[in-house]
Amino acid sequence: TSPPPLLGERGPALSYSSQTPLGEVDINNKESQNLLNLLYTIAEDQARQEGYVHRGLTCNSCHVGVIRGVRYKCANCADFDLCELCETHFLCIEK
């Protein structure tokens, strides 16, 4: 049986399955090194994004008090900010 998927803020983030026990993985193999490099790059980028805190800014959609990660700003409005989660499904209509 494979282990349960790892859970992120938005639900299952990663699941894995392997026929080879982790102790037997050859990390000197080029394919394994490429995979490790990719995983480190993804983790580093995610930590950098989630680690950035926009203090004093409130998301105008969900009203979260501190925006973490990427901050989205409306180019047409004087003061309109969105967090990363709200930006994907919010449409600002200029009045």
C-alpha positions in Angstrom: 0.0 0.0 0.0 1.1 3.5 -0.7 1.2 6.1 2.1 -1.6 8.8 2.2 -1.1 11.9 0.1 0.6 14.9 1.8 -1.9 17.6 2.5 -1.3 21.3 1.6 -3.5 24.3 2.3 -5.5 23.5 -0.9 -6.0 19.8 -0.4 -3.8 16.9 -1.5 -0.5 18.3 -2.7 1.6 15.2 -3.4 1.2 11.4 -3.3 3.9 8.9 -4.1 4.3 5.2 -4.8 7.4 3.2 -5.4 8.4 -0.4 -5.9 11.9 0.4 -4.5 12.3 1.0 -0.8 13.8 4.4 -0.1 16.9 2.9 1.4 17.7 1.3 -2.0 17.4 4.4 -4.2 20.6 5.2 -6.0 21.1 9.0 -5.5 24.1 8.9 -7.7 21.9 8.0 -10.7 21.6 11.0 -13.1 17.8 10.6 -13.2 17.6 10.6 -9.4 19.8 13.7 -9.2 17.6 15.5 -11.8 14.5 14.7 -9.7 16.2 15.8 -6.5 17.3 19.1 -8.1 13.7 19.7 -9.3 12.3 19.0 -5.9 14.8 21.3 -4.2 14.0 24.1 -6.7 10.2 23.7 -6.2 10.6 23.7 -2.4 12.9 26.7 -2.5 10.5 28.7 -4.7 7.5 27.8 -2.6 9.3 28.8 0.7 10.3 32.1 -0.9 6.7 32.9 -2.0 5.0 31.8 1.2 7.6 33.4 3.3 7.0 36.9 1.9 4.5 38.8 4.1 2.8 42.0 3.0 2.0 43.7 6.4 -0.6 46.4 6.6 -2.4 45.1 3.4 -5.8 43.4 3.5 -7.2 41.3 0.7 -10.3 43.1 -0.7 -12.0 39.8 -1.5 -11.6 37.5 1.5 -10.5 40.3 3.9 -7.5 38.3 5.3 -5.5 40.8 7.5 -2.0 40.0 6.2 -1.3 38.9 2.6 1.3 36.1 2.5 3.0 35.1 -0.7 2.2 36.9 -4.0 0.2 40.1 -3.7 -2.0 41.1 -6.7 -2.9 44.8 -7.3 -5.5 46.1 -9.6 -4.0 48.4 -12.3 -7.3 50.3 -12.7 -8.2 50.9 -9.0 -6.6 53.3 -6.5 -6.5 50.9 -3.6 -7.4 47.3 -4.4 -5.3 44.3 -3.4 -5.9 40.5 -3.6 -4.2 37.5 -2.1 -3.0 34.6 -4.2 -6.0 32.4 -3.5 -8.6 35.1 -4.4 -6.8 36.3 -7.6 -7.5 33.1 -9.4 -11.3 33.6 -9.4 -11.9 37.4 -8.9 -12.6 39.9 -11.6 -12.3 43.6 -10.9 -14.7 45.7 -13.1 -13.7 49.3 -13.4 -16.5 51.6 -12.3 
